[in-house]
Amino acid sequence: MTAAQALSSSSVTLKVAGSTMAYNERVTVDLPAGDGLVITGTGPAEPTINDGATGSDISISTANAGPVTVTDMAVSGGKSHTAAASTPGPQS
């Protein structure tokens, strides 16, 4: 069951247990409009999400979802799928 099935226009907290080994996962967050999510690490060791640069470690797929917050966790090894913003070069 997803949070969207259980709750509507709500905020949900997902607690991830700390581990000495990284979670080799890709996490996709798909929230309905108005719903929010807090993903927080717990325990003595800070959990790490690292998918080995195979894609974004954490993807948020709904543009009009409520706030998504990641706390007390390390996120590393991801590869961004969004287009980088262009930066103007030096002016002559």
N, C-alpha and C positions, 0 to 999 in steps of 0.2 A: 504494500500500500504506500502511496506517495503522500507527502504532506498536503498536496493539493486535494487529494481525495478526503483527507481527514479534517482539514481546516480550510476556511475561506477568509481572505483578507486578514491574515494572521502573520506573525513572525514565529519561526521555529528555530530552536537551537539544536545543532548536531554536535555531539561531543565525540572526539576522536581520541582513542587511547594512545598515549605516548609509547614509543618503542625505540630500542637501540638500532633497529633496522628501518630503512626507509620503506614507505608504502610505494611500490612501483605501480602506480595507478594513474589514470586520467579521470578526473571528476567533471561531470557535466551537470550544471545546475539549470533546471528548467522550471521556473516559477510562473504561476499565473499573475496577472496584473494585480498589484497591491500587496502581494505576499512578500515577506522578507525572510532571510536566512542568516543565521550566525553559525559558522563552523569554528569550533574552538578545540584546541588541544588540551588534554588532561593528563595527569600523572607526573611522575618525577622527570621523565625524559620527554623533550619536546618532539612531537611527531613530525616527520618529514614526508612530503609528497614529492616524488621524483620519478617521472616517467621515462627518463633516459633520452630526452630530446626527441621523442616520437610525436610530440604535439603539445598543445597547451596543457599544463598540469591541471588547471582549473578553468573551465569555460562556463560562461553565463549566457544561456541561449535566448532568454526573453528580454528584449530591450526595455519593456515597460514594467518589469518586475520591481518590487520594492528593493530596499537596500540588501546587499549581500556583504557580509563582513567575515574575514578570516583572521582569527587571533590565536596567539600562543602556538603557532605552527611555523615550520620552515617549508618554503616552496622553492624547489631548485630543479635544474635540469630541463625545464620546459622550453618549448619553442613556440614563439608567438605566431598566430595565424592572422593577426590583423595587419593591415597595411600601415607601415610606418609613416608618420607625418613628415612631410617634406620640410626641410629647413633651408632657407635661402643661403646661398654661398656668400663669401665676402664681397663687399661692394668695392669696385675699382674707382 
